[in-house]
Amino acid sequence: MNLDKKQLYLKLQLEIILCLVTAIITFMVIYPILNNFVKFDFLYRNIIFVVIFVTYTRLIFLLKHSLISHVQWMKFVIIFVSIPLVFKLIEWIFNFQIFLQTEGLDSYNAYFKPGLSDKERLSLLTYMQREFMFFGVAATISAILLPFRMLISFWRVYNKTGKV
């Protein structure tokens, strides 16, 4: 099933819009950390967690509206890239857990921007921990589920059922 130019153009527009939405969501989640800390060692991992979670979840539920809906080789690339990705995501979560157990979030008290009360600092530290763990686990789960969704989609397109 080939896409005509109009469908391809619409899917490209949707993909660009959804990438912008992903960037906005990522910025909104990370902003409290960026705004109140001078340094956060897990910042890039945190950003990757949010981007993977939002993107993979979008692909799980909206695959038929994406550019890769009928690109069979790309589905296999995603399936095989997701396997080591899951292990890397789990490693990052465990590294964060080890950091929490050995040093703790209190070690970041020196990296706060000046002018915050103790209550605000505690609130931000709690936010950092919960947000990092939530998106880490959510990204891992979505990275486990997406290959199965890709396999189902591959099978449907291959058998020409008309579904993705």
C-alpha positions in Angstrom: 0.0 0.0 0.0 1.8 3.1 -1.2 1.1 6.5 0.2 0.2 9.2 -2.2 1.9 12.6 -1.9 -0.9 14.2 0.0 -0.9 11.5 2.7 2.8 11.6 2.9 2.7 15.4 3.3 0.1 15.2 6.0 2.0 12.5 7.9 5.1 14.6 7.7 3.3 17.6 9.1 1.8 15.5 11.9 5.3 14.1 12.7 6.8 17.6 12.9 3.9 18.7 15.2 4.3 15.7 17.4 8.1 16.2 17.6 7.4 19.8 18.7 4.9 18.6 21.3 7.6 16.1 22.6 10.1 18.9 22.9 7.6 21.1 24.8 6.6 18.3 27.1 10.3 17.5 27.8 11.1 21.1 28.5 8.1 21.5 30.8 9.2 18.4 32.8 12.9 19.3 33.0 12.4 23.1 33.5 12.1 23.0 37.3 15.5 21.2 37.4 17.1 23.6 34.9 15.7 26.6 36.6 16.8 25.8 40.2 20.0 23.8 39.9 23.4 24.8 38.8 24.4 21.1 38.2 22.4 17.8 37.9 24.6 14.8 36.9 21.6 12.9 35.5 20.1 15.6 33.4 20.8 14.2 29.9 19.6 10.7 31.0 16.5 12.4 32.3 15.9 14.1 29.0 16.4 10.9 27.1 13.9 9.1 29.4 11.2 11.7 28.7 11.8 11.8 25.0 11.8 8.0 24.7 8.7 7.6 26.8 6.7 10.2 24.8 8.0 9.1 21.4 7.6 5.3 22.0 4.2 5.7 23.6 3.1 7.8 20.6 4.3 5.1 18.3 2.6 2.4 20.2 -0.8 4.1 20.0 -0.5 6.2 16.8 1.6 4.1 14.6 -0.8 4.2 11.7 -0.5 8.0 11.6 3.3 8.0 11.6 5.8 8.1 8.7 7.0 4.6 9.4 3.6 3.0 9.3 4.4 1.2 6.0 8.2 1.2 6.1 8.9 -2.4 7.0 12.7 -2.3 7.3 12.4 0.6 9.8 10.2 -1.5 12.0 12.9 -4.2 12.2 15.5 -1.6 13.0 13.3 -0.3 15.9 12.8 -3.9 17.1 16.5 -4.7 17.2 17.6 -1.2 18.6 15.1 -1.5 21.4 16.7 -4.6 22.8 20.0 -3.0 23.9 18.1 0.2 24.7 16.1 -1.5 27.3 19.2 -2.8 29.0 20.8 0.7 28.9 17.7 2.3 30.4 17.6 -0.2 33.2 21.3 0.4 33.8 20.7 4.2 34.1 17.8 3.6 36.6 20.0 1.3 38.7 22.9 3.9 38.6 20.4 6.5 39.9 19.3 4.2 42.6 22.9 3.5 43.6 23.5 7.2 43.7 20.5 7.7 45.9 21.6 5.0 48.3 25.3 6.1 48.5 25.2 9.9 48.3 21.6 10.8 48.4 19.8 13.8 46.9 21.1 15.9 49.8 24.4 16.0 48.1 22.8 18.3 45.6 22.1 21.0 48.3 25.3 22.7 47.2 24.1 23.0 43.6 20.9 24.9 44.3 20.7 28.4 42.9 20.6 30.9 45.8 17.4 32.2 47.3 15.4 29.0 47.8 13.9 28.1 51.2 14.5 24.7 52.8 10.9 23.7 52.0 11.4 24.6 48.3 14.7 22.7 48.2 13.1 19.6 49.7 10.2 19.8 47.3 12.6 20.1 44.3 14.6 17.2 45.5 11.5 15.1 45.9 10.4 16.2 42.4 13.7 15.2 40.9 13.7 11.7 42.4 10.1 11.0 41.5 10.2 12.4 38.0 13.4 10.6 37.2 12.1 7.3 38.4 8.7 7.7 36.8 10.1 8.6 33.3 12.8 6.0 33.6 10.4 3.2 34.4 7.9 4.4 31.8 10.5 4.7 29.1 11.7 1.2 29.9 8.2 -0.2 29.7 7.4 1.5 26.5 10.8 0.3 25.0 9.7 -3.2 25.9 6.2 -2.9 24.4 7.1 -1.1 21.2 8.9 -4.0 19.5 5.8 -6.1 20.0 3.7 -3.4 18.4 6.1 -3.2 15.5 6.0 -6.9 15.0 2.2 -6.9 14.9 2.3 -4.0 12.5 4.8 -5.7 10.3 2.7 -8.8 10.1 -0.5 -6.8 9.3 1.2 -4.9 6.5 2.9 -8.0 5.2 -0.4 -9.9 5.0 -2.0 -6.8 3.4 -4.9 -6.7 5.8 -5.2 -3.0 5.4 -4.3 -2.3 9.0 -1.1 -1.1 10.5 
